[in-house]
Amino acid sequence: MRVAVIVGVVGVLMGFSAGRAEAVPSVHFACSPAPNDCSGWYRQNVTLDWTVLPSGAAVSGCQDKSFTTDTVGTREFCRAQDAAATGTV
């Protein structure tokens, strides 16, 4: 069995408040097994793990997943939003 996962970077938006830049929520992903950037072809199941900081940010699409079948071209996303900004990967 081969499993492929492709994760595309959609963009990062930064908000501004009262004239100063606010920190954008941090969104990161990793695949297991390696490579962590999810760019490889896999011959076994793959787990996609999302990390969002700060942990209190509102999230959408950030569910950790396991892929057990061939998923060529699959896109996953994670959006994190706080009062000042939104970050999407």
N, C-alpha and C positions, 0 to 999 in steps of 0.2 A: 504494500500500500504506500502511495506517495501522497503527501499533504503539502500544499503550498499555501502560504499566507502572504498577502501583499497588503501593506498598510501605507496609505498615502497621506502625506501632509497636506491638509486643506488650507491652513493659515492660522495666524495668530493675530488677534485684534487687541489693541491697547487703548484703554480709556484714560481720560485725564480728569482730574477733579481739582477745582480751586486753583488752577494754574500750575499744579505740580504733577509729575507722573506718578501714578500708582502702580504697584507691582501687579503684573498679570498673573493669574493663577497658573501654577506650573503643572503641565500634563506630560507624562512620560509613559512609554510602553516598553515591554520586553517580551521576547518569545523564549520558550523553553521547549526543547533543547536549543542550543546556540545555532545560528548567530542571533544575538539578542535583538538586532535591528529587523528581524523577521524577513530578511531578504533571501533566505536559502530555500532549497528544495529539501523536503523532509521525507524520510522513509518510515516515519513513526508519527504518532499523535503529537500535536503541537498545542501548547498552552500559551495564550496571550494574556498578559497581566498589565493592568493600568495602575498608575500611581498618580494621584492628584493632591497637590498641596496649595493652599491650606486645606486640611481635611474637612473644614466647614463649608467649602465652596459648593454651590449647587451644581450637580453634574447631570449630563445626558449622554447616553450611549457608551458609558464607561464600564460595561460589564466585562469581567474576566471571562474568557471562553476557552473551551477545548475544541480543537478541530480534529475530527477523526476520519474524514474523507477528503478527497482531492478538492481543493477550493481555489483553483486558479482564478485570479482576478478579483477575489473577494476584498472588499474594502470595509474597514472598521473605523469608527471614530469615537473620540471622547471630547466632550465640551464641558469646560468648567467655568463657572461665572460667580463673581462676588459683586459687591456693591459698586466697585470701581472699574472692573474690566472683565473681558471674556478671553479665554484661551481655548483653541480648538486644534486637535491633532487628528 
